[in-house]
Amino acid sequence: MKISILTDNNPGGNIGAEHGLSYYVEHEGTKILIDTGQSDLFLRNALLMGIDLKERDLIILSHGHFDHGNGLAHLSGGRLLCHPGCFVKRYRTVDHTYIGLKNSRDEIAEKFDLILSKDPYRVSDSILFLGEIPRITDFESQQTAFSFEDGTADYVMDDSAVALQTDKGLFVITGCGHAGVVNTLEHAKKSTGEQRIFGIMGGFHLKKRDRQTIETIHYLGKNRVEHVIPSHCTALPALEAFTERFHILSVKTGDTFTF
């Protein structure tokens, strides 16, 4: 398993950064681009890293926020897999800033072979797109800072993740983790039948040292997760709490993780 960081919030070396996420994942012969950041930066960084994105087998969009999917405007061709709810118009509640995708569903469908699935979708023998993640805990996804066009609350139900199956258990990659890390991992267990969690990496959407952060740390410890790698939308107070329990790795654009 090899994960290359094409875009993340923190720069590494001569590789640029932006608020966003884009990972290039190679696992057991399958190559997947997970998210595209908010600009063409992921393409420029891939070139600097010697990665040919034309070799991809699939693009997976984790959810319909601009900092994960607006880079799609700079690509075309091939398959794109996501939840059907990714294309709604959505805003920050506090100031009504638009945070949805630049391209509409019809525009994306013209550029890509679009695959929409609420259900878990088998990408390969060892890769599963998790689809819509049930919100089962009482400490995750309880509040939201986002709204739909009509002003109703947007809990980002299109938020998904990717489960990579290994001989050591599941390695799960999130985009933002709006559904919650624990909800995501429990859904991955149920969907694959694998109870061991080898690692989790990506945005955890944890901002404070609060109950959600502490419960998440407790869950990961109880499940003996070997690799805990928060990035992107995980704020400093939460990161500090994680470092007290785990040997977490810093994620920067240009990094490559091999497991």
HELIX and SHEET records of a PDB file:
HELIX    1   1 LEU A   41  LEU A   48  1                                   8    
HELIX    2   2 LEU A   53  GLU A   55  5                                   3    
HELIX    3   3 PHE A   66  GLY A   69  1                                   4    
HELIX    4   4 ASN A   70  HIS A   74  5                                   5    
HELIX    5   5 PRO A   84  PHE A   87  5                                   4    
HELIX    6   6 ARG A  105  LYS A  111  1                                   7    
HELIX    7   7 VAL A  181  THR A  192  1                                  12    
HELIX    8   8 ARG A  211  LYS A  222  1                                  12    
HELIX    9   9 LEU A  236  THR A  243  1                                   8    
SHEET    1   A 7 ASP A 113  LEU A 116  0                                        
SHEET    2   A 7 ARG A  79  CYS A  82  1                                        
SHEET    3   A 7 LEU A  58  ILE A  60  1                                        
SHEET    4   A 7 THR A  30  ILE A  34  1                                        
SHEET    5   A 7 SER A  22  HIS A  27 -1                                        
SHEET    6   A 7 LYS A   2  THR A   7 -1                                        
SHEET    7   A 7 THR A 256  THR A 258 -1                                        
SHEET    1   B 2 ARG A  90  ARG A  92  0                                        
SHEET    2   B 2 PHE A 146  PHE A 148 -1                                        
SHEET    1   C 6 TYR A 121  SER A 124  0                                        
SHEET    2   C 6 ILE A 127  PHE A 129 -1                                        
SHEET    3   C 6 ALA A 161  THR A 166 -1                                        
SHEET    4   C 6 GLY A 169  THR A 174 -1                                        
SHEET    5   C 6 ILE A 197  GLY A 203  1                                        
SHEET    6   C 6 HIS A 227  SER A 231  1                                        
END                                                                             
